[in-house]
Every structure is written in C-alpha cells, then in structure tokens.
Amino acid sequence: MSVRVRPTHCGLDAAIEVISGKWKVVILWALSDRHRRFGELRRLIGVSEKVLFQHLRELEADGIVHRETSPGLPLRVQYSLTDRGQALNQALKPLGAWGREHLPERAVPVPGDN
C-alpha cells in the first residue's frame, strides 16, 4: 500500500516520510475543508500537473487521500482526505501554530491559514 522505499525507525520518521515533498502539506491544507477536483487543486496550489499527480498518488497509496471517480463524460475525479488524512492534518496544526509564531517578519502568511 505505501510508497515508502525505506523502513522507518520511529513514529516521527514515519510521519515525515508520508509528508515529505514540497507540496504534500499544502495539498493536505487545500483538502482540509472539502473535496476538490484536480484542476481546482492545481490552480489553488500553483504546482505543475506532473508534480501534483505524483504527490496525490503517493498520498493515496499511504491512505491519506481518497480519489473518487464519477462515471460519465467528461470523467470527474475528486480528491478528499481519508480519516487518516484528517488525523494527520490535526497532528500538523501545532506545527503550523509554531510556524506562525516564529515566522520571520518578512514572511507573508498563506491566505486562509488559520
């Protein structure tokens, strides 16, 4: 199921392995409040299709993201967080709070980041 290529040594190592990659945490943030289609995610995050597709597949393999395909043409694909993904988002909230508290003065906050 997992895309991990090396064994993990502790819980923190396992968590970091799942969220490693520049865009994975941003994807989790974007999916935190509702289902989103691929194009909507791409526009919201500002990442290439290739990278977004790769990260979504890895998150899906780790049981963090659910991919739902609706029948018909055009093909409609929506992504959402699984219960495991929601739990991961909850675990990342203290890290986000730490980041906001220790942001350099010149950093610009992410819109909608509460």
Long-range contacts (C-beta under 8 A, 24 or more apart in sequence): 1-61, 1-62, 1-63, 2-61, 2-62, 3-57, 3-58, 3-61, 3-62, 4-62, 15-88, 15-91, 18-59, 18-62, 18-64, 18-88, 19-88, 19-92, 21-55, 21-58, 23-47, 23-51, 23-52, 23-55, 24-55, 24-58, 24-59, 25-92, 27-52, 27-55, 27-56, 27-59, 27-65, 28-59, 28-64, 28-81, 28-85, 28-88, 28-89, 28-92, 29-89, 29-110, 29-113, 31-65, 31-79, 31-80, 31-81, 31-85, 32-81, 32-86, 32-89, 34-80, 35-68, 35-78, 35-79, 35-80, 36-78, 36-79, 36-80, 37-76, 37-77, 37-78, 37-79, 38-77, 38-79, 41-79, 59-85, 64-88
